[in-house]
Each structure stands twice: as C-alpha cells, then as structure tokens.
Amino acid sequence: IKSEKPQEQVPQGDGIVRIQLQKSGRKGNGVSIITGLELAETELKLLAAELKKRCACGGAVKNHTIEIQGEKRDLLKQLLEQKGYKVKLAGG
C-alpha cells in the first residue's frame, strides 16, 4: 500500500513579494524576511539556498518565509526581480 503525503498548503498572496527588515528580538542583528512567495516548501528551500549563496550569508526557511541574515534588502530585491517576481521593500 502506497502512503501518499497530503498536498501541502501554500499560502496565497497578492502576487507581490515583500522584503522586510527585522531587528527586534535579534540582539541588534538585522534579518531580511522575504514573504509572499507562492512556492512549495522544497522550492522555497532551493530559492533560499541560492539567495544565501549570492548574499554570502546564512538564513533559514520558516513558515513559508525566507529569512536571510543581515541587511541585504536591496541585493535581494535585485535578485528576485531578475527571477521575474514583483518585489516591494516593506517596513523599516
């Protein structure tokens, strides 16, 4: 008997990828948080790996968002726009 994994729920957004800088609760180190990507978990992890490599920093995938260490919003915006996403810088 083949056990099939249930199809994961991908949160639907408005088609705009947002990059937000978050510093609170992170001991003063900024983290760029990318939300609004309508991708499956595996695709998110692949994209996160590529972005981390291009930014030369660490990061993680949590709750359908990508966290990239450091204040790299402008570089991330440029990289995501090259991939055809509509990107906005959100918040501080």
C-alpha positions as CSV (number, residue, x, y, z in Angstrom):
1,I,0.0,0.0,0.0
2,K,1.4,3.3,-1.1
3,S,1.1,6.1,1.5
4,E,0.7,9.5,-0.2
5,K,1.8,12.6,1.5
6,P,-1.0,15.1,1.7
7,Q,-0.6,18.1,-0.6
8,E,0.9,20.9,1.5
9,Q,-1.0,24.2,1.7
10,V,0.8,27.1,0.0
11,P,-0.4,30.4,1.3
12,Q,-1.9,32.6,-1.5
13,G,-0.7,36.1,-1.6
14,D,-1.4,39.2,-3.7
15,G,1.4,38.3,-6.2
16,I,3.8,40.8,-4.5
17,V,6.9,39.5,-2.8
18,R,7.8,41.7,0.3
19,I,11.2,42.0,1.9
20,Q,11.1,43.3,5.4
21,L,14.0,44.1,7.8
22,Q,13.5,42.8,11.3
23,K,15.8,43.8,14.1
24,S,13.7,43.4,17.3
25,G,14.5,40.4,19.4
26,R,17.6,39.6,17.4
27,K,20.3,41.2,19.6
28,G,20.7,44.1,17.2
29,N,21.5,42.0,14.2
30,G,19.1,42.6,11.3
31,V,17.4,39.9,9.3
32,S,15.8,40.3,5.9
33,I,12.5,38.4,5.8
34,I,11.0,37.5,2.4
35,T,7.2,36.9,2.4
36,G,4.7,36.4,-0.4
37,L,6.4,33.7,-2.3
38,E,3.8,31.3,-3.5
39,L,6.1,28.3,-3.7
40,A,6.1,24.8,-2.2
41,E,8.4,24.1,0.7
42,T,11.1,22.3,-1.4
43,E,11.1,25.2,-4.0
44,L,11.4,27.7,-1.1
45,K,14.4,25.8,0.3
46,L,16.1,25.8,-3.1
47,L,15.5,29.5,-3.6
48,A,16.7,30.3,-0.1
49,A,19.9,28.3,-0.7
50,E,20.6,30.2,-3.9
51,L,19.9,33.6,-2.2
52,K,22.1,32.7,0.7
53,K,24.9,31.8,-1.7
54,R,24.5,35.0,-3.7
55,C,24.4,37.2,-0.5
56,A,27.3,35.2,1.2
57,C,25.4,34.8,4.4
58,G,23.2,32.4,6.4
59,G,19.5,32.1,6.6
60,A,16.5,29.8,7.1
61,V,13.1,28.9,5.8
62,K,10.3,29.2,8.4
63,N,6.5,29.2,8.0
64,H,6.7,29.8,4.2
65,T,9.0,32.8,4.6
66,I,12.7,33.0,3.9
67,E,15.0,34.6,6.4
68,I,18.3,35.9,5.2
69,Q,20.8,37.2,7.8
70,G,22.0,40.8,7.5
71,E,20.6,43.9,5.9
72,K,20.6,42.7,2.3
73,R,17.2,44.1,1.1
74,D,18.5,45.9,-1.9
75,L,20.5,42.9,-3.2
76,L,17.6,40.5,-2.5
77,K,15.2,42.8,-4.4
78,Q,17.5,42.9,-7.4
79,L,18.0,39.1,-7.3
80,L,14.3,38.4,-7.0
81,E,13.3,40.9,-9.8
82,Q,15.8,39.1,-12.1
83,K,13.8,35.9,-11.5
84,G,10.6,37.7,-12.5
85,Y,9.0,38.5,-9.1
86,K,7.3,41.8,-8.4
87,V,9.1,43.0,-5.3
88,K,8.4,45.7,-2.7
89,L,10.5,46.7,0.3
90,A,8.3,46.7,3.4
91,G,8.7,48.1,6.8
92,G,11.8,49.6,8.5
